Amino acid sequence: MANTLGIGLRGARSFDEAARIFADVLAGARERQDVRGEAQALHELGATAYEAGRPEEAVGHLEQARTLRESREDRRGVALTDILLGQVHLGRGDAAAAIEVLAAARAALIEVADPHDAARALAWLGRAYSAAGRHDEARPAGSTAQQEFEQTGSRQWMARSLELLGESVAAAGDEEEARELFARALAAYEPLSATDAARVRARLS
């Protein structure tokens, strides 16, 4: 319940409050010697630090979470943390590191039969390829991820994948196609998230 509250606070951009909740969860998990719970709390602390714009803090939490999940042989958990680590690496300008962890996450999530999160890894891998200047790989990765989200039925991620693909296409220099992708992302976001819609609307203008 506390984790759910923390995630809700993070979604409302109350990052300091969310971090306090997750820190309490972490302390409780350590007191109970609950390694699974400790890893989850560290992952959430990393996600909160990342969204608050504190990448170095995020990396510290996420690497601890990853180590604990590896110790439990939790392949899916490691891969989920790697998706977030890939985003942090991208934000820090380290496309090569992002590609490495996101490709590993994609492969692991396919193997454990988690198609939704495998598509998330691929969507971010497309952006990592784009950041590395590998545009010939970025576009098909992003397009495939978008198609996979259509199959899984995730409306939020159908919109997000369109936005990420739009960024990759824009980076490759195709402004007309990028505008089309952003317009589709905006239409998909509008009934779901005012915050996301506002971001894409600003990108279009």
Backbone as CSV, one residue per row, in Angstrom:
resi,resn,N_x,N_y,N_z,CA_x,CA_y,CA_z,C_x,C_y,C_z
1,MET,0.826,-1.206,0.000,0.000,0.000,0.000,0.862,1.258,0.000
2,ALA,1.947,1.224,0.780,2.836,2.383,0.825,3.495,2.601,-0.534
3,ASN,3.926,1.508,-1.188,4.514,1.651,-2.517,3.517,2.277,-3.488
4,THR,2.266,1.845,-3.422,1.240,2.392,-4.309,1.047,3.883,-4.043
5,LEU,1.045,4.258,-2.772,0.933,5.677,-2.416,2.117,6.462,-2.968
6,GLY,3.314,5.912,-2.812,4.507,6.594,-3.316,4.464,6.781,-4.819
7,ILE,4.001,5.761,-5.533,3.895,5.862,-6.991,2.882,6.935,-7.372
8,GLY,1.777,7.006,-6.637,0.792,8.044,-6.899,1.352,9.444,-6.655
9,LEU,2.106,9.603,-5.582,2.728,10.900,-5.295,3.730,11.276,-6.373
10,ARG,4.491,10.277,-6.828,5.454,10.551,-7.904,4.728,10.987,-9.172
11,GLY,3.610,10.309,-9.479,2.835,10.687,-10.647,2.299,12.105,-10.549
12,ALA,2.045,12.553,-9.325,1.582,13.929,-9.093,2.743,14.906,-8.967
13,ARG,3.964,14.404,-9.201,5.198,15.205,-9.158,5.517,15.731,-7.756
14,SER,5.026,15.024,-6.743,5.392,15.331,-5.359,6.585,14.442,-5.001
15,PHE,7.726,14.768,-5.587,8.869,13.865,-5.542,9.449,13.690,-4.139
16,ASP,9.530,14.767,-3.374,10.106,14.649,-2.028,9.221,13.782,-1.131
17,GLU,7.903,13.968,-1.241,6.990,13.138,-0.440,7.083,11.671,-0.866
18,ALA,7.136,11.440,-2.180,7.251,10.072,-2.674,8.533,9.427,-2.170
19,ALA,9.637,10.176,-2.223,10.924,9.632,-1.764,10.873,9.274,-0.285
20,ARG,10.186,10.084,0.511,10.065,9.771,1.945,9.289,8.468,2.155
21,ILE,8.231,8.285,1.370,7.449,7.049,1.474,8.325,5.841,1.132
22,PHE,9.042,5.920,0.018,9.867,4.792,-0.408,11.024,4.543,0.560
23,ALA,11.546,5.607,1.177,12.607,5.428,2.171,12.078,4.674,3.385
24,ASP,10.846,4.981,3.781,10.222,4.246,4.892,10.008,2.776,4.522
25,VAL,9.559,2.535,3.283,9.374,1.159,2.817,10.709,0.420,2.826
26,LEU,11.758,1.097,2.373,13.092,0.495,2.345,13.557,0.126,3.747
27,ALA,13.365,1.036,4.693,13.794,0.766,6.069,13.039,-0.434,6.636
28,GLY,11.736,-0.500,6.368,10.943,-1.621,6.859,11.374,-2.937,6.241
29,ALA,11.673,-2.918,4.939,12.101,-4.141,4.259,13.428,-4.630,4.816
30,ARG,14.334,-3.698,5.079,15.635,-4.092,5.637,15.483,-4.647,7.046
31,GLU,14.588,-4.054,7.818,14.352,-4.546,9.183,13.800,-5.965,9.155
32,ARG,12.955,-6.271,8.170,12.360,-7.608,8.050,13.262,-8.584,7.292
33,GLN,14.399,-8.059,6.780,15.293,-8.843,5.922,14.552,-9.366,4.688
34,ASP,13.733,-8.486,4.139,12.928,-8.781,2.962,13.681,-8.251,1.736
35,VAL,14.482,-9.108,1.105,15.336,-8.669,0.000,14.503,-8.230,-1.198
36,ARG,13.427,-8.953,-1.464,12.553,-8.576,-2.585,11.978,-7.178,-2.366
37,GLY,11.472,-6.930,-1.158,10.902,-5.625,-0.847,11.948,-4.528,-0.862
38,GLU,13.156,-4.854,-0.405,14.247,-3.873,-0.413,14.586,-3.474,-1.851
39,ALA,14.670,-4.476,-2.730,14.991,-4.189,-4.128,13.911,-3.328,-4.774
40,GLN,12.635,-3.626,-4.476,11.545,-2.840,-5.062,11.585,-1.402,-4.571
41,ALA,11.842,-1.218,-3.269,11.904,0.150,-2.726,13.058,0.931,-3.348
42,LEU,14.198,0.287,-3.534,15.339,0.951,-4.170,15.028,1.309,-5.615
43,HIS,14.358,0.403,-6.312,13.945,0.691,-7.692,13.045,1.926,-7.728
44,GLU,12.071,1.984,-6.820,11.143,3.124,-6.800,11.854,4.412,-6.398
45,LEU,12.806,4.316,-5.489,13.602,5.501,-5.145,14.388,5.976,-6.365
46,GLY,14.930,5.026,-7.136,15.648,5.393,-8.346,14.742,6.052,-9.365
47,ALA,13.550,5.495,-9.537,12.597,6.078,-10.478,12.200,7.492,-10.053
48,THR,12.037,7.680,-8.761,11.652,9.003,-8.248,12.765,10.014,-8.450
49,ALA,14.001,9.617,-8.159,15.139,10.519,-8.358,15.294,10.874,-9.840
50,TYR,15.095,9.884,-10.701,15.204,10.142,-12.146,14.163,11.170,-12.592
51,GLU,12.914,10.951,-12.197,11.862,11.866,-12.634,12.001,13.247,-12.001
52,ALA,12.680,13.313,-10.858,12.919,14.604,-10.208,14.133,15.318,-10.788
53,GLY,14.811,14.686,-11.747,15.968,15.317,-12.373,17.260,15.145,-11.608
54,ARG,17.372,14.039,-10.857,18.601,13.777,-10.091,19.208,12.457,-10.570
55,PRO,19.825,12.450,-11.761,20.281,11.193,-12.360,21.352,10.456,-11.562
56,GLU,22.275,11.175,-10.940,23.332,10.487,-10.201,22.760,9.737,-9.002
57,GLU,21.820,10.359,-8.330,21.140,9.694,-7.213,20.357,8.489,-7.719
58,ALA,19.709,8.649,-8.873,18.929,7.560,-9.448,19.809,6.352,-9.734
59,VAL,20.979,6.577,-10.331,21.878,5.474,-10.664,22.279,4.698,-9.419
60,GLY,22.576,5.410,-8.337,22.969,4.733,-7.099,21.896,3.785,-6.599
61,HIS,20.657,4.261,-6.562,19.552,3.412,-6.097,19.313,2.244,-7.049
62,LEU,19.340,2.526,-8.338,19.018,1.496,-9.319,20.080,0.400,-9.364
63,GLU,21.324,0.785,-9.239,22.375,-0.234,-9.241,22.276,-1.136,-8.008
64,GLN,21.893,-0.550,-6.870,21.666,-1.385,-5.681,20.486,-2.338,-5.898
65,ALA,19.408,-1.805,-6.475,18.240,-2.642,-6.752,18.604,-3.769,-7.703
66,ARG,19.381,-3.452,-8.718,19.776,-4.459,-9.713,20.609,-5.572,-9.059
67,THR,21.546,-5.192,-8.195,22.383,-6.174,-7.517,21.536,-7.124,-6.676
68,LEU,20.586,-6.574,-5.941,19.719,-7.412,-5.107,18.858,-8.338,-5.962
69,ARG,18.344,-7.831,-7.062,17.514,-8.666,-7.926,18.344,-9.765,-8.589
70,GLU,19.580,-9.457,-8.939,20.462,-10.497,-9.470,20.718,-11.577,-8.421
71,SER,20.878,-11.169,-7.153,21.153,-12.145,-6.088,19.989,-13.108,-5.907
72,ARG,18.779,-12.664,-6.258,17.589,-13.516,-6.155,17.297,-14.242,-7.471
73,GLU,18.164,-14.046,-8.464,17.954,-14.625,-9.796,16.603,-14.204,-10.368
74,ASP,16.270,-12.944,-10.133,15.009,-12.368,-10.603,15.274,-11.701,-11.955
75,ARG,15.216,-12.488,-13.025,15.572,-11.975,-14.345,14.634,-10.850,-14.789
76,ARG,13.349,-11.020,-14.532,12.405,-9.978,-14.932,12.678,-8.698,-14.147
77,GLY,12.898,-8.821,-12.834,13.170,-7.638,-12.023,14.419,-6.906,-12.483
78,VAL,15.479,-7.657,-12.799,16.708,-7.041,-13.308,16.414,-6.282,-14.595
79,ALA,15.643,-6.913,-15.486,15.337,-6.278,-16.766,14.518,-4.997,-16.588
80,LEU,13.569,-5.004,-15.655,12.772,-3.793,-15.406,13.653,-2.665,-14.885
81,THR,14.582,-3.002,-13.999,15.514,-1.980,-13.520,16.411,-1.502,-14.655
82,ASP,16.803,-2.418,-15.553,17.635,-2.025,-16.690,16.914,-1.059,-17.628
83,ILE,15.595,-1.215,-17.790,14.864,-0.252,-18.622,15.026,1.154,-18.054
84,LEU,14.891,1.263,-16.750,15.018,2.570,-16.115,16.461,3.064,-16.157
85,LEU,17.421,2.166,-15.943,18.827,2.549,-16.062,19.134,3.051,-17.471
86,GLY,18.545,2.410,-18.470,18.746,2.863,-19.841,18.260,4.283,-20.047
87,GLN,17.110,4.611,-19.458,16.590,5.979,-19.560,17.524,6.973,-18.873
88,VAL,18.052,6.576,-17.714,18.976,7.460,-17.001,20.244,7.680,-17.821
89,HIS,20.781,6.599,-18.400,21.978,6.733,-19.238,21.710,7.664,-20.421
90,LEU,20.530,7.533,-21.026,20.176,8.432,-22.128,20.164,9.883,-21.669
91,GLY,19.554,10.113,-20.495,19.491,11.463,-19.959,20.860,12.047,-19.654
92,ARG,21.806,11.189,-19.360,23.181,11.632,-19.075,24.030,11.728,-20.334
93,GLY,23.439,11.394,-21.480,24.166,11.484,-22.738,25.040,10.283,-23.057
94,ASP,24.823,9.165,-22.373,25.631,7.965,-22.601,24.798,6.953,-23.376
95,ALA,24.702,7.166,-24.694,23.858,6.306,-25.526,24.386,4.881,-25.578
96,ALA,25.699,4.706,-25.569,26.272,3.358,-25.656,25.861,2.513,-24.454
97,ALA,25.934,3.095,-23.250,25.524,2.371,-22.045,24.039,2.069,-22.085
98,ALA,23.257,3.020,-22.582,21.805,2.808,-22.681,21.493,1.649,-23.614
99,ILE,22.149,1.608,-24.762,21.916,0.521,-25.723,22.237,-0.824,-25.087
100,GLU,23.345,-0.896,-24.369,23.761,-2.158,-23.767,22.711,-2.702,-22.799
101,VAL,22.247,-1.857,-21.865,21.322,-2.364,-20.855,19.923,-2.579,-21.438
102,LEU,19.513,-1.741,-22.380,18.176,-1.884,-22.953,18.087,-3.111,-23.858
103,ALA,19.141,-3.396,-24.597,19.137,-4.605,-25.430,19.073,-5.847,-24.552
104,ALA,19.820,-5.839,-23.438,19.779,-6.982,-22.518,18.401,-7.121,-21.889
105,ALA,17.794,-5.997,-21.532,16.454,-6.026,-20.945,15.438,-6.581,-21.934
106,ARG,15.502,-6.143,-23.178,14.590,-6.621,-24.219,14.696,-8.143,-24.356
107,ALA,15.928,-8.654,-24.454,16.129,-10.094,-24.626,15.583,-10.876,-23.432
108,ALA,15.865,-10.389,-22.218,15.412,-11.096,-21.013,13.894,-11.109,-20.915
109,LEU,13.256,-10.010,-21.243,11.806,-9.917,-21.113,11.086,-10.758,-22.159
110,ILE,11.699,-10.918,-23.318,11.147,-11.851,-24.298,11.231,-13.273,-23.746
111,GLU,12.366,-13.608,-23.139,12.574,-14.965,-22.630,11.628,-15.305,-21.480
112,VAL,11.276,-14.308,-20.658,10.368,-14.587,-19.534,8.907,-14.325,-19.907
113,ALA,8.657,-14.117,-21.200,7.291,-13.960,-21.727,6.550,-12.780,-21.109
114,ASP,7.190,-11.606,-21.155,6.563,-10.363,-20.700,6.520,-9.417,-21.897
115,PRO,5.517,-9.569,-22.782,5.519,-8.788,-24.023,5.370,-7.286,-23.826
116,HIS,4.611,-6.875,-22.813,4.430,-5.430,-22.590,5.753,-4.766,-22.237
117,ASP,6.463,-5.328,-21.265,7.713,-4.695,-20.846,8.824,-4.899,-21.872
118,ALA,8.758,-5.994,-22.636,9.705,-6.169,-23.737,9.526,-5.058,-24.766
119,ALA,8.276,-4.674,-25.016,8.013,-3.571,-25.945,8.490,-2.242,-25.362
120,ARG,8.343,-2.058,-24.057,8.867,-0.832,-23.429,10.377,-0.739,-23.617
121,ALA,11.075,-1.868,-23.400,12.527,-1.873,-23.580,12.879,-1.516,-25.022
122,LEU,12.120,-2.052,-25.976,12.406,-1.781,-27.383,12.139,-0.331,-27.752
123,ALA,11.076,0.251,-27.203,10.775,1.659,-27.485,11.934,2.549,-27.041
124,TRP,12.462,2.282,-25.854,13.591,3.080,-25.373,14.880,2.731,-26.104
125,LEU,15.018,1.475,-26.526,16.191,1.095,-27.311,16.216,1.868,-28.633
126,GLY,15.045,2.056,-29.223,14.977,2.870,-30.433,15.506,4.279,-30.204
127,ARG,15.119,4.867,-29.076,15.624,6.221,-28.766,17.128,6.196,-28.511
128,ALA,17.627,5.122,-27.898,19.066,5.022,-27.651,19.831,4.911,-28.963
129,TYR,19.306,4.099,-29.897,19.936,4.019,-31.211,19.977,5.400,-31.866
130,SER,18.867,6.126,-31.756,18.798,7.462,-32.340,19.844,8.391,-31.720
131,ALA,19.966,8.350,-30.392,20.933,9.208,-29.705,22.367,8.877,-30.102
132,ALA,22.586,7.611,-30.483,23.918,7.189,-30.920,24.138,7.452,-32.410
133,GLY,23.141,8.027,-33.083,23.265,8.305,-34.505,22.996,7.102,-35.390
134,ARG,22.458,6.041,-34.801,22.181,4.812,-35.552,20.729,4.839,-36.036
135,HIS,20.442,5.789,-36.941,19.060,6.056,-37.333,18.431,4.892,-38.090
136,ASP,19.232,4.124,-38.823,18.688,2.991,-39.565,18.154,1.902,-38.630
137,GLU,18.669,1.863,-37.403,18.176,0.904,-36.412,17.093,1.509,-35.532
138,ALA,17.142,2.825,-35.341,16.194,3.496,-34.445,14.766,3.406,-34.953
139,ARG,14.572,3.692,-36.238,13.215,3.733,-36.786,12.515,2.364,-36.724
140,PRO,13.147,1.272,-37.206,12.449,-0.021,-37.113,12.210,-0.476,-35.681
141,ALA,13.134,-0.155,-34.779,12.919,-0.525,-33.372,11.693,0.193,-32.821
142,GLY,11.618,1.504,-33.068,10.473,2.265,-32.582,9.167,1.839,-33.213
143,SER,9.189,1.544,-34.507,7.973,1.109,-35.203,7.496,-0.240,-34.686
144,THR,8.443,-1.156,-34.465,8.075,-2.475,-33.952,7.486,-2.373,-32.554
145,ALA,8.088,-1.534,-31.705,7.561,-1.342,-30.348,6.129,-0.818,-30.405
146,GLN,5.878,0.147,-31.287,4.539,0.716,-31.395,3.533,-0.353,-31.825
147,GLN,3.919,-1.204,-32.761,3.044,-2.288,-33.202,2.781,-3.285,-32.074
148,GLU,3.811,-3.551,-31.274,3.640,-4.497,-30.164,2.690,-3.937,-29.109
149,PHE,2.737,-2.633,-28.876,1.799,-2.039,-27.918,0.370,-2.095,-28.438
150,GLU,0.198,-1.983,-29.749,-1.143,-2.140,-30.319,-1.672,-3.546,-30.032
151,GLN,-0.777,-4.537,-30.079,-1.182,-5.915,-29.817,-1.499,-6.149,-28.343
152,THR,-0.723,-5.520,-27.438,-0.971,-5.717,-26.010,-2.114,-4.841,-25.504
153,GLY,-2.460,-3.799,-26.269,-3.614,-2.977,-25.915,-3.342,-1.903,-24.880
154,SER,-2.071,-1.527,-24.704,-1.736,-0.478,-23.743,-1.897,0.893,-24.394
155,ARG,-2.957,1.586,-24.071,-3.216,2.893,-24.694,-2.154,3.917,-24.310
156,GLN,-1.740,3.915,-23.043,-0.726,4.870,-22.602,0.579,4.660,-23.368
157,TRP,0.954,3.403,-23.519,2.220,3.131,-24.190,2.115,3.179,-25.706
158,MET,0.935,3.022,-26.263,0.782,3.301,-27.688,1.107,4.772,-27.946
159,ALA,0.614,5.640,-27.064,0.903,7.067,-27.194,2.378,7.354,-26.948
160,ARG,2.930,6.757,-25.906,4.340,7.019,-25.557,5.271,6.542,-26.658
161,SER,4.973,5.389,-27.227,5.843,4.864,-28.280,5.783,5.734,-29.530
162,LEU,4.616,6.290,-29.833,4.515,7.227,-30.955,5.359,8.469,-30.702
163,GLU,5.324,8.958,-29.470,6.125,10.137,-29.117,7.622,9.828,-29.249
164,LEU,8.051,8.685,-28.709,9.465,8.326,-28.779,9.917,8.117,-30.226
165,LEU,9.064,7.471,-31.019,9.395,7.295,-32.429,9.466,8.642,-33.136
166,GLY,8.569,9.548,-32.782,8.620,10.896,-33.355,9.934,11.585,-33.058
167,GLU,10.438,11.425,-31.836,11.722,12.031,-31.490,12.851,11.435,-32.333
168,SER,12.813,10.126,-32.542,13.851,9.478,-33.348,13.778,9.933,-34.802
169,VAL,12.566,10.013,-35.338,12.396,10.449,-36.725,12.835,11.899,-36.880
170,ALA,12.509,12.730,-35.905,12.943,14.135,-35.955,14.463,14.238,-35.937
171,ALA,15.100,13.414,-35.098,16.564,13.432,-35.015,17.205,13.000,-36.324
172,ALA,16.495,12.158,-37.086,17.005,11.713,-38.383,16.760,12.749,-39.476
173,GLY,16.023,13.825,-39.136,15.840,14.929,-40.076,14.548,14.928,-40.850
174,ASP,13.625,14.005,-40.552,12.353,13.946,-41.279,11.282,14.666,-40.459
175,GLU,11.214,15.981,-40.619,10.313,16.789,-39.796,8.848,16.524,-40.111
176,GLU,8.519,16.286,-41.373,7.112,16.075,-41.736,6.569,14.802,-41.089
177,GLU,7.325,13.708,-41.175,6.876,12.474,-40.542,6.848,12.606,-39.030
178,ALA,7.832,13.318,-38.482,7.868,13.519,-37.031,6.626,14.260,-36.560
179,ARG,6.222,15.300,-37.298,5.025,16.051,-36.919,3.791,15.151,-36.953
180,GLU,3.730,14.271,-37.942,2.599,13.348,-38.028,2.567,12.415,-36.819
181,LEU,3.741,11.912,-36.428,3.814,11.015,-35.277,3.459,11.746,-33.987
182,PHE,3.941,12.978,-33.831,3.611,13.757,-32.636,2.112,14.065,-32.584
183,ALA,1.520,14.351,-33.738,0.077,14.630,-33.775,-0.714,13.390,-33.367
184,ARG,-0.280,12.215,-33.823,-0.949,10.968,-33.422,-0.767,10.708,-31.925
185,ALA,0.441,10.994,-31.423,0.695,10.819,-29.989,-0.182,11.758,-29.176
186,LEU,-0.305,13.009,-29.626,-1.136,13.984,-28.915,-2.586,13.524,-28.862
187,ALA,-3.114,13.061,-29.985,-4.502,12.595,-30.014,-4.702,11.408,-29.075
188,ALA,-3.678,10.544,-28.981,-3.783,9.383,-28.088,-3.670,9.781,-26.628
189,TYR,-2.855,10.792,-26.335,-2.652,11.219,-24.951,-3.839,12.001,-24.394
190,GLU,-4.519,12.773,-25.242,-5.499,13.748,-24.738,-6.558,13.149,-23.816
191,PRO,-7.105,11.973,-24.093,-8.082,11.424,-23.140,-7.440,10.726,-21.938
192,LEU,-6.100,10.646,-21.921,-5.411,9.864,-20.899,-4.635,10.701,-19.896
193,SER,-3.930,11.729,-20.376,-3.001,12.451,-19.507,-2.807,13.879,-19.986
194,ALA,-3.290,14.828,-19.209,-3.126,16.237,-19.575,-1.654,16.637,-19.579
195,THR,-0.874,16.078,-18.651,0.556,16.410,-18.572,1.292,15.955,-19.827
196,ASP,1.060,14.701,-20.227,1.721,14.182,-21.421,1.252,14.914,-22.671
197,ALA,-0.040,15.194,-22.747,-0.577,15.915,-23.902,0.052,17.294,-24.013
198,ALA,0.218,17.978,-22.877,0.809,19.310,-22.899,2.254,19.262,-23.385
199,ARG,2.989,18.220,-22.976,4.382,18.090,-23.413,4.480,17.932,-24.940
200,VAL,3.616,17.068,-25.482,3.672,16.825,-26.925,3.144,18.032,-27.696
201,ARG,2.124,18.697,-27.154,1.594,19.904,-27.802,2.686,20.967,-27.888
202,ALA,3.468,21.115,-26.830,4.579,22.066,-26.835,5.642,21.658,-27.849
203,ARG,5.874,20.357,-27.962,6.860,19.859,-28.929,6.409,20.172,-30.347
204,LEU,5.127,20.017,-30.619,4.615,20.303,-31.952,4.740,21.783,-32.308
205,SER,4.521,22.643,-31.335,4.542,24.086,-31.625,5.964,24.637,-31.621
